[in-house]
Amino acid sequence: MAGDLTRYPHDSLRHVVITATSFALSISTIAVILRLLCRRITKTKWFLDDYLMIGALVGTAIG
């Protein structure tokens, strides 16, 4: 049945949410590390967007 939510109580979806959140945080962390690595390789200074990106990543990881 399309609208039957009794088959999937919220407790059984907890692992799905944790897995998806962990995956998204891992991908974003890898992206930030690669961006900063590229900045280092090209010897480009960090700009405001780099600092904001790091702050957002840390804030997401802590919160």
PDB file of N, CA, C and O in Angstrom:
ATOM      1  N   MET A   1       0.830  -1.165   0.000  1.00  0.00           N
ATOM      2  CA  MET A   1       0.000   0.000   0.000  1.00  0.00           C
ATOM      3  C   MET A   1       0.886   1.244   0.000  1.00  0.00           C
ATOM      4  O   MET A   1       1.892   1.279   0.709  1.00  0.00           O
ATOM      5  N   ALA A   2       0.536   2.253  -0.772  1.00  0.00           N
ATOM      6  CA  ALA A   2       1.404   3.412  -0.964  1.00  0.00           C
ATOM      7  C   ALA A   2       1.562   4.262   0.283  1.00  0.00           C
ATOM      8  O   ALA A   2       2.673   4.707   0.570  1.00  0.00           O
ATOM      9  N   GLY A   3       0.496   4.508   1.037  1.00  0.00           N
ATOM     10  CA  GLY A   3       0.584   5.404   2.176  1.00  0.00           C
ATOM     11  C   GLY A   3       0.670   4.692   3.512  1.00  0.00           C
ATOM     12  O   GLY A   3       0.437   5.313   4.549  1.00  0.00           O
ATOM     13  N   ASP A   4       0.993   3.419   3.520  1.00  0.00           N
ATOM     14  CA  ASP A   4       1.014   2.647   4.750  1.00  0.00           C
ATOM     15  C   ASP A   4       2.349   2.848   5.463  1.00  0.00           C
ATOM     16  O   ASP A   4       3.371   2.295   5.056  1.00  0.00           O
ATOM     17  N   LEU A   5       2.328   3.648   6.534  1.00  0.00           N
ATOM     18  CA  LEU A   5       3.551   3.914   7.281  1.00  0.00           C
ATOM     19  C   LEU A   5       3.737   2.963   8.451  1.00  0.00           C
ATOM     20  O   LEU A   5       4.744   3.045   9.154  1.00  0.00           O
ATOM     21  N   THR A   6       2.805   2.081   8.670  1.00  0.00           N
ATOM     22  CA  THR A   6       2.929   1.156   9.787  1.00  0.00           C
ATOM     23  C   THR A   6       3.999   0.108   9.529  1.00  0.00           C
ATOM     24  O   THR A   6       4.492  -0.523  10.465  1.00  0.00           O
ATOM     25  N   ARG A   7       4.349  -0.076   8.299  1.00  0.00           N
ATOM     26  CA  ARG A   7       5.404  -1.049   7.974  1.00  0.00           C
ATOM     27  C   ARG A   7       6.782  -0.531   8.350  1.00  0.00           C
ATOM     28  O   ARG A   7       7.691  -1.324   8.593  1.00  0.00           O
ATOM     29  N   TYR A   8       6.956   0.799   8.403  1.00  0.00           N
ATOM     30  CA  TYR A   8       8.259   1.401   8.655  1.00  0.00           C
ATOM     31  C   TYR A   8       8.180   2.373   9.827  1.00  0.00           C
ATOM     32  O   TYR A   8       8.075   3.582   9.619  1.00  0.00           O
ATOM     33  N   PRO A   9       8.228   1.872  11.036  1.00  0.00           N
ATOM     34  CA  PRO A   9       8.229   2.802  12.169  1.00  0.00           C
ATOM     35  C   PRO A   9       9.521   3.615  12.184  1.00  0.00           C
ATOM     36  O   PRO A   9      10.534   3.192  11.627  1.00  0.00           O
ATOM     37  N   HIS A  10       9.480   4.773  12.817  1.00  0.00           N
ATOM     38  CA  HIS A  10      10.631   5.673  12.787  1.00  0.00           C
ATOM     39  C   HIS A  10      11.872   5.057  13.417  1.00  0.00           C
ATOM     40  O   HIS A  10      12.984   5.440  13.054  1.00  0.00           O
ATOM     41  N   ASP A  11      11.726   4.132  14.332  1.00  0.00           N
ATOM     42  CA  ASP A  11      12.889   3.496  14.948  1.00  0.00           C
ATOM     43  C   ASP A  11      13.661   2.643  13.959  1.00  0.00           C
ATOM     44  O   ASP A  11      14.883   2.537  14.062  1.00  0.00           O
ATOM     45  N   SER A  12      12.983   2.039  13.012  1.00  0.00           N
ATOM     46  CA  SER A  12      13.679   1.184  12.067  1.00  0.00           C
ATOM     47  C   SER A  12      14.406   1.997  10.996  1.00  0.00           C
ATOM     48  O   SER A  12      15.267   1.461  10.299  1.00  0.00           O
ATOM     49  N   LEU A  13      14.072   3.283  10.855  1.00  0.00           N
ATOM     50  CA  LEU A  13      14.739   4.130   9.870  1.00  0.00           C
ATOM     51  C   LEU A  13      15.915   4.899  10.458  1.00  0.00           C
ATOM     52  O   LEU A  13      16.606   5.623   9.742  1.00  0.00           O
ATOM     53  N   ARG A  14      16.141   4.746  11.744  1.00  0.00           N
ATOM     54  CA  ARG A  14      17.224   5.474  12.394  1.00  0.00           C
ATOM     55  C   ARG A  14      18.578   5.156  11.758  1.00  0.00           C
ATOM     56  O   ARG A  14      19.375   6.067  11.536  1.00  0.00           O
ATOM     57  N   HIS A  15      18.850   3.907  11.467  1.00  0.00           N
ATOM     58  CA  HIS A  15      20.132   3.543  10.869  1.00  0.00           C
ATOM     59  C   HIS A  15      20.280   4.119   9.462  1.00  0.00           C
ATOM     60  O   HIS A  15      21.394   4.420   9.034  1.00  0.00           O
ATOM     61  N   VAL A  16      19.188   4.274   8.752  1.00  0.00           N
ATOM     62  CA  VAL A  16      19.239   4.864   7.411  1.00  0.00           C
ATOM     63  C   VAL A  16      19.641   6.333   7.501  1.00  0.00           C
ATOM     64  O   VAL A  16      20.463   6.807   6.716  1.00  0.00           O
ATOM     65  N   VAL A  17      19.064   7.046   8.452  1.00  0.00           N
ATOM     66  CA  VAL A  17      19.384   8.464   8.625  1.00  0.00           C
ATOM     67  C   VAL A  17      20.833   8.638   9.072  1.00  0.00           C
ATOM     68  O   VAL A  17      21.533   9.521   8.576  1.00  0.00           O
ATOM     69  N   ILE A  18      21.279   7.816   9.990  1.00  0.00           N
ATOM     70  CA  ILE A  18      22.663   7.900  10.460  1.00  0.00           C
ATOM     71  C   ILE A  18      23.627   7.582   9.330  1.00  0.00           C
ATOM     72  O   ILE A  18      24.648   8.254   9.184  1.00  0.00           O
ATOM     73  N   THR A  19      23.327   6.582   8.539  1.00  0.00           N
ATOM     74  CA  THR A  19      24.190   6.216   7.416  1.00  0.00           C
ATOM     75  C   THR A  19      24.253   7.330   6.381  1.00  0.00           C
ATOM     76  O   THR A  19      25.338   7.660   5.901  1.00  0.00           O
ATOM     77  N   ALA A  20      23.118   7.912   6.030  1.00  0.00           N
ATOM     78  CA  ALA A  20      23.086   8.983   5.035  1.00  0.00           C
ATOM     79  C   ALA A  20      23.820  10.219   5.531  1.00  0.00           C
ATOM     80  O   ALA A  20      24.548  10.854   4.769  1.00  0.00           O
ATOM     81  N   THR A  21      23.636  10.566   6.796  1.00  0.00           N
ATOM     82  CA  THR A  21      24.323  11.723   7.365  1.00  0.00           C
ATOM     83  C   THR A  21      25.823  11.500   7.419  1.00  0.00           C
ATOM     84  O   THR A  21      26.594  12.404   7.096  1.00  0.00           O
ATOM     85  N   SER A  22      26.244  10.325   7.818  1.00  0.00           N
ATOM     86  CA  SER A  22      27.679  10.008   7.866  1.00  0.00           C
ATOM     87  C   SER A  22      28.300  10.048   6.480  1.00  0.00           C
ATOM     88  O   SER A  22      29.420  10.531   6.310  1.00  0.00           O
ATOM     89  N   PHE A  23      27.578   9.545   5.494  1.00  0.00           N
ATOM     90  CA  PHE A  23      28.072   9.552   4.121  1.00  0.00           C
ATOM     91  C   PHE A  23      28.228  10.987   3.613  1.00  0.00           C
ATOM     92  O   PHE A  23      29.247  11.330   3.013  1.00  0.00           O
ATOM     93  N   ALA A  24      27.220  11.819   3.854  1.00  0.00           N
ATOM     94  CA  ALA A  24      27.274  13.215   3.397  1.00  0.00           C
ATOM     95  C   ALA A  24      28.394  13.978   4.085  1.00  0.00           C
ATOM     96  O   ALA A  24      29.089  14.766   3.444  1.00  0.00           O
ATOM     97  N   LEU A  25      28.579  13.753   5.389  1.00  0.00           N
ATOM     98  CA  LEU A  25      29.655  14.425   6.107  1.00  0.00           C
ATOM     99  C   LEU A  25      31.026  13.958   5.607  1.00  0.00           C
ATOM    100  O   LEU A  25      31.957  14.757   5.507  1.00  0.00           O
ATOM    101  N   SER A  26      31.146  12.683   5.299  1.00  0.00           N
ATOM    102  CA  SER A  26      32.414  12.157   4.772  1.00  0.00           C
ATOM    103  C   SER A  26      32.746  12.766   3.408  1.00  0.00           C
ATOM    104  O   SER A  26      33.884  13.166   3.160  1.00  0.00           O
ATOM    105  N   ILE A  27      31.754  12.832   2.536  1.00  0.00           N
ATOM    106  CA  ILE A  27      31.974  13.398   1.205  1.00  0.00           C
ATOM    107  C   ILE A  27      32.344  14.873   1.296  1.00  0.00           C
ATOM    108  O   ILE A  27      33.239  15.333   0.587  1.00  0.00           O
ATOM    109  N   SER A  28      31.660  15.616   2.164  1.00  0.00           N
ATOM    110  CA  SER A  28      31.969  17.041   2.289  1.00  0.00           C
ATOM    111  C   SER A  28      33.346  17.260   2.901  1.00  0.00           C
ATOM    112  O   SER A  28      34.045  18.198   2.519  1.00  0.00           O
ATOM    113  N   THR A  29      33.744  16.416   3.839  1.00  0.00           N
ATOM    114  CA  THR A  29      35.082  16.525   4.420  1.00  0.00           C
ATOM    115  C   THR A  29      36.153  16.244   3.377  1.00  0.00           C
ATOM    116  O   THR A  29      37.162  16.946   3.320  1.00  0.00           O
ATOM    117  N   ILE A  30      35.946  15.238   2.566  1.00  0.00           N
ATOM    118  CA  ILE A  30      36.898  14.927   1.491  1.00  0.00           C
ATOM    119  C   ILE A  30      36.985  16.084   0.500  1.00  0.00           C
ATOM    120  O   ILE A  30      38.074  16.419   0.033  1.00  0.00           O
ATOM    121  N   ALA A  31      35.856  16.691   0.178  1.00  0.00           N
ATOM    122  CA  ALA A  31      35.850  17.818  -0.755  1.00  0.00           C
ATOM    123  C   ALA A  31      36.635  19.002  -0.200  1.00  0.00           C
ATOM    124  O   ALA A  31      37.385  19.648  -0.931  1.00  0.00           O
ATOM    125  N   VAL A  32      36.467  19.286   1.079  1.00  0.00           N
ATOM    126  CA  VAL A  32      37.205  20.400   1.696  1.00  0.00           C
ATOM    127  C   VAL A  32      38.691  20.101   1.720  1.00  0.00           C
ATOM    128  O   VAL A  32      39.501  20.973   1.404  1.00  0.00           O
ATOM    129  N   ILE A  33      39.058  18.903   2.083  1.00  0.00           N
ATOM    130  CA  ILE A  33      40.478  18.529   2.118  1.00  0.00           C
ATOM    131  C   ILE A  33      41.093  18.636   0.724  1.00  0.00           C
ATOM    132  O   ILE A  33      42.198  19.158   0.575  1.00  0.00           O
ATOM    133  N   LEU A  34      40.394  18.150  -0.289  1.00  0.00           N
ATOM    134  CA  LEU A  34      40.920  18.229  -1.654  1.00  0.00           C
ATOM    135  C   LEU A  34      41.048  19.673  -2.125  1.00  0.00           C
ATOM    136  O   LEU A  34      42.010  20.021  -2.811  1.00  0.00           O
ATOM    137  N   ARG A  35      40.081  20.517  -1.760  1.00  0.00           N
ATOM    138  CA  ARG A  35      40.160  21.924  -2.152  1.00  0.00           C
ATOM    139  C   ARG A  35      41.363  22.595  -1.507  1.00  0.00           C
ATOM    140  O   ARG A  35      42.096  23.328  -2.172  1.00  0.00           O
ATOM    141  N   LEU A  36      41.571  22.352  -0.222  1.00  0.00           N
ATOM    142  CA  LEU A  36      42.716  22.961   0.461  1.00  0.00           C
ATOM    143  C   LEU A  36      44.039  22.397  -0.056  1.00  0.00           C
ATOM    144  O   LEU A  36      45.044  23.105  -0.113  1.00  0.00           O
ATOM    145  N   LEU A  37      44.029  21.136  -0.428  1.00  0.00           N
ATOM    146  CA  LEU A  37      45.228  20.541  -1.029  1.00  0.00           C
ATOM    147  C   LEU A  37      45.538  21.203  -2.374  1.00  0.00           C
ATOM    148  O   LEU A  37      46.697  21.478  -2.682  1.00  0.00           O
ATOM    149  N   CYS A  38      44.504  21.454  -3.164  1.00  0.00           N
ATOM    150  CA  CYS A  38      44.704  22.143  -4.441  1.00  0.00           C
ATOM    151  C   CYS A  38      45.220  23.559  -4.229  1.00  0.00           C
ATOM    152  O   CYS A  38      46.061  24.042  -4.988  1.00  0.00           O
ATOM    153  N   ARG A  39      44.710  24.225  -3.189  1.00  0.00           N
ATOM    154  CA  ARG A  39      45.215  25.560  -2.865  1.00  0.00           C
ATOM    155  C   ARG A  39      46.697  25.506  -2.515  1.00  0.00           C
ATOM    156  O   ARG A  39      47.463  26.391  -2.895  1.00  0.00           O
ATOM    157  N   ARG A  40      47.091  24.478  -1.798  1.00  0.00           N
ATOM    158  CA  ARG A  40      48.498  24.353  -1.411  1.00  0.00           C
ATOM    159  C   ARG A  40      49.380  24.023  -2.621  1.00  0.00           C
ATOM    160  O   ARG A  40      50.468  24.579  -2.770  1.00  0.00           O
ATOM    161  N   ILE A  41      48.913  23.131  -3.468  1.00  0.00           N
ATOM    162  CA  ILE A  41      49.700  22.743  -4.640  1.00  0.00           C
ATOM    163  C   ILE A  41      49.899  23.931  -5.577  1.00  0.00           C
ATOM    164  O   ILE A  41      50.992  24.141  -6.102  1.00  0.00           O
ATOM    165  N   THR A  42      48.834  24.708  -5.783  1.00  0.00           N
ATOM    166  CA  THR A  42      48.930  25.858  -6.689  1.00  0.00           C
ATOM    167  C   THR A  42      49.484  27.106  -5.999  1.00  0.00           C
ATOM    168  O   THR A  42      49.641  28.153  -6.626  1.00  0.00           O
ATOM    169  N   LYS A  43      49.779  26.981  -4.699  1.00  0.00           N
ATOM    170  CA  LYS A  43      50.336  28.079  -3.904  1.00  0.00           C
ATOM    171  C   LYS A  43      49.447  29.318  -3.955  1.00  0.00           C
ATOM    172  O   LYS A  43      49.921  30.446  -4.086  1.00  0.00           O
ATOM    173  N   THR A  44      48.139  29.070  -3.848  1.00  0.00           N
ATOM    174  CA  THR A  44      47.159  30.138  -3.839  1.00  0.00           C
ATOM    175  C   THR A  44      46.783  30.430  -2.386  1.00  0.00           C
ATOM    176  O   THR A  44      46.642  29.517  -1.574  1.00  0.00           O
ATOM    177  N   LYS A  45      46.623  31.712  -2.075  1.00  0.00           N
ATOM    178  CA  LYS A  45      46.230  32.091  -0.725  1.00  0.00           C
ATOM    179  C   LYS A  45      44.808  31.643  -0.442  1.00  0.00           C
ATOM    180  O   LYS A  45      43.992  31.475  -1.348  1.00  0.00           O
ATOM    181  N   TRP A  46      44.532  31.452   0.857  1.00  0.00           N
ATOM    182  CA  TRP A  46      43.171  31.161   1.277  1.00  0.00           C
ATOM    183  C   TRP A  46      42.389  32.461   1.291  1.00  0.00           C
ATOM    184  O   TRP A  46      42.898  33.505   1.699  1.00  0.00           O
ATOM    185  N   PHE A  47      41.150  32.386   0.842  1.00  0.00           N
ATOM    186  CA  PHE A  47      40.283  33.551   0.838  1.00  0.00           C
ATOM    187  C   PHE A  47      39.157  33.338   1.844  1.00  0.00           C
ATOM    188  O   PHE A  47      39.103  32.311   2.520  1.00  0.00           O
ATOM    189  N   LEU A  48      38.269  34.307   1.933  1.00  0.00           N
ATOM    190  CA  LEU A  48      37.182  34.255   2.899  1.00  0.00           C
ATOM    191  C   LEU A  48      36.319  33.005   2.700  1.00  0.00           C
ATOM    192  O   LEU A  48      35.878  32.398   3.676  1.00  0.00           O
ATOM    193  N   ASP A  49      36.078  32.622   1.464  1.00  0.00           N
ATOM    194  CA  ASP A  49      35.239  31.454   1.221  1.00  0.00           C
ATOM    195  C   ASP A  49      35.855  30.176   1.772  1.00  0.00           C
ATOM    196  O   ASP A  49      35.133  29.271   2.190  1.00  0.00           O
ATOM    197  N   ASP A  50      37.181  30.093   1.777  1.00  0.00           N
ATOM    198  CA  ASP A  50      37.842  28.921   2.345  1.00  0.00           C
ATOM    199  C   ASP A  50      37.629  28.856   3.856  1.00  0.00           C
ATOM    200  O   ASP A  50      37.334  27.793   4.403  1.00  0.00           O
ATOM    201  N   TYR A  51      37.780  29.989   4.520  1.00  0.00           N
ATOM    202  CA  TYR A  51      37.575  30.027   5.970  1.00  0.00           C
ATOM    203  C   TYR A  51      36.120  29.740   6.332  1.00  0.00           C
ATOM    204  O   TYR A  51      35.842  29.030   7.299  1.00  0.00           O
ATOM    205  N   LEU A  52      35.204  30.289   5.558  1.00  0.00           N
ATOM    206  CA  LEU A  52      33.786  30.028   5.807  1.00  0.00           C
ATOM    207  C   LEU A  52      33.437  28.558   5.577  1.00  0.00           C
ATOM    208  O   LEU A  52      32.610  27.990   6.290  1.00  0.00           O
ATOM    209  N   MET A  53      34.070  27.954   4.584  1.00  0.00           N
ATOM    210  CA  MET A  53      33.841  26.549   4.282  1.00  0.00           C
ATOM    211  C   MET A  53      34.329  25.672   5.436  1.00  0.00           C
ATOM    212  O   MET A  53      33.654  24.719   5.826  1.00  0.00           O
ATOM    213  N   ILE A  54      35.487  25.992   5.971  1.00  0.00           N
ATOM    214  CA  ILE A  54      36.026  25.230   7.100  1.00  0.00           C
ATOM    215  C   ILE A  54      35.134  25.415   8.322  1.00  0.00           C
ATOM    216  O   ILE A  54      34.834  24.452   9.027  1.00  0.00           O
ATOM    217  N   GLY A  55      34.711  26.654   8.572  1.00  0.00           N
ATOM    218  CA  GLY A  55      33.823  26.924   9.693  1.00  0.00           C
ATOM    219  C   GLY A  55      32.507  26.182   9.585  1.00  0.00           C
ATOM    220  O   GLY A  55      32.002  25.652  10.575  1.00  0.00           O
ATOM    221  N   ALA A  56      31.953  26.145   8.384  1.00  0.00           N
ATOM    222  CA  ALA A  56      30.689  25.420   8.175  1.00  0.00           C
ATOM    223  C   ALA A  56      30.867  23.925   8.376  1.00  0.00           C
ATOM    224  O   ALA A  56      29.995  23.266   8.942  1.00  0.00           O
ATOM    225  N   LEU A  57      31.979  23.390   7.921  1.00  0.00           N
ATOM    226  CA  LEU A  57      32.235  21.962   8.091  1.00  0.00           C
ATOM    227  C   LEU A  57      32.404  21.618   9.558  1.00  0.00           C
ATOM    228  O   LEU A  57      31.854  20.620  10.024  1.00  0.00           O
ATOM    229  N   VAL A  58      33.156  22.425  10.295  1.00  0.00           N
ATOM    230  CA  VAL A  58      33.337  22.186  11.714  1.00  0.00           C
ATOM    231  C   VAL A  58      32.015  22.329  12.460  1.00  0.00           C
ATOM    232  O   VAL A  58      31.699  21.528  13.340  1.00  0.00           O
ATOM    233  N   GLY A  59      31.242  23.361  12.099  1.00  0.00           N
ATOM    234  CA  GLY A  59      29.949  23.556  12.727  1.00  0.00           C
ATOM    235  C   GLY A  59      28.994  22.413  12.473  1.00  0.00           C
ATOM    236  O   GLY A  59      28.216  22.037  13.351  1.00  0.00           O
ATOM    237  N   THR A  60      29.048  21.863  11.288  1.00  0.00           N
ATOM    238  CA  THR A  60      28.202  20.716  10.955  1.00  0.00           C
ATOM    239  C   THR A  60      28.636  19.481  11.720  1.00  0.00           C
ATOM    240  O   THR A  60      27.799  18.719  12.204  1.00  0.00           O
ATOM    241  N   ALA A  61      29.937  19.279  11.830  1.00  0.00           N
ATOM    242  CA  ALA A  61      30.451  18.101  12.513  1.00  0.00           C
ATOM    243  C   ALA A  61      30.160  18.152  14.015  1.00  0.00           C
ATOM    244  O   ALA A  61      29.879  17.127  14.634  1.00  0.00           O
ATOM    245  N   ILE A  62      30.231  19.353  14.592  1.00  0.00           N
ATOM    246  CA  ILE A  62      29.979  19.492  16.029  1.00  0.00           C
ATOM    247  C   ILE A  62      28.483  19.434  16.331  1.00  0.00           C
ATOM    248  O   ILE A  62      28.049  18.799  17.292  1.00  0.00           O
ATOM    249  N   GLY A  63      27.706  20.114  15.482  1.00  0.00           N
ATOM    250  CA  GLY A  63      26.252  20.225  15.744  1.00  0.00           C
ATOM    251  C   GLY A  63      25.557  19.002  15.387  1.00  0.00           C
ATOM    252  O   GLY A  63      24.338  18.917  15.540  1.00  0.00           O
TER     253      GLY A  63
END
